[in-house]
Amino acid sequence: MGLLWGILVAAQGPAAAQVAPSAGTTDRAAQGALRPVAVAKWGLLGGAAGAAVWGVLETRRADDAYEALEARCAADEAACAARLESGAYADAGLEAVYRDVLVTDRRAGRALLAAEVAFAASVVLFVLDLRNAGAPEDIPYEPRLRMGRTEDGGVRLSLHLRVPGR
């Protein structure tokens, strides 16, 4: 809930009356480089990347620990077969490794979920930041290939090539 509230507050930005763009500048240029939406969207994207990397590393750590547990059980099947009434390993060392695997795997899942949520929030902010305050500058385009009609009803086709250095 707090993350959603932070996104909504950051998306608001200054009110239109608080920003008085000068002649020839866009609303985006008048707000300055560090707008709250820009900081939030890039911060969330960076946080998503960091959480994803951490989640992947934790997943690998949990997988490695589980493979080590399986190797110990392959070496000593009797120790792994001995269980308590609760289903836990009777060997305290094996149980500790198994608990560590569970904790690490849960931590990895939470990190990957946080990465997905942060990435989705970042995408929302990128879309919200696409607002355009006005039309872009008009850049004239001069086509190089022109087609038209002549005075006697014919078709005129002209190709203009620019030679570098002239």
Secondary structure, DSSP 8 states (H G I E B T S, - for coil): -HHHHHHHHHHH-S-GGG----TT--HHHHH-S--HHHHHHHHHHHHHHHHHHHHHHHHHHHHHHHHHHHHHHHH-HHHHH-B-TTS-BSSHHHHHHHHHHHHHHHHHHHHHHHHHHHHHHHHHHHHHTT--SS---------SEEEEE-TTS-EEEEE----TT-
